[in-house]
Amino acid sequence: LEPWNAEAYIGLGLFYKQEGLPAKASRQFRRAVDIDPDHQVALKELNLLQKEEKKKGLKALLSTDFFGRKKK
């Protein structure tokens, strides 16, 4: 109802994060930062989501043992 209110986007982002929807949560936190670039909660949550995303990205793929280890 108030598109200029960053708190609404923060609340929705926290809800999405709790429900396991990090992409949607990140989108809401970015909207909150667009409205209020110094909003501490939005910045903190974005940083946390980006760190989690990096762990699930290329590093997770490269560390996966697809074929199992060879026995010596």
Secondary structure as UniProt FT lines:
FT   TURN            3..4
FT   HELIX           6..18
FT   TURN            19..20
FT   HELIX           22..35
FT   TURN            37..38
FT   HELIX           40..56
FT   HELIX           58..63
//
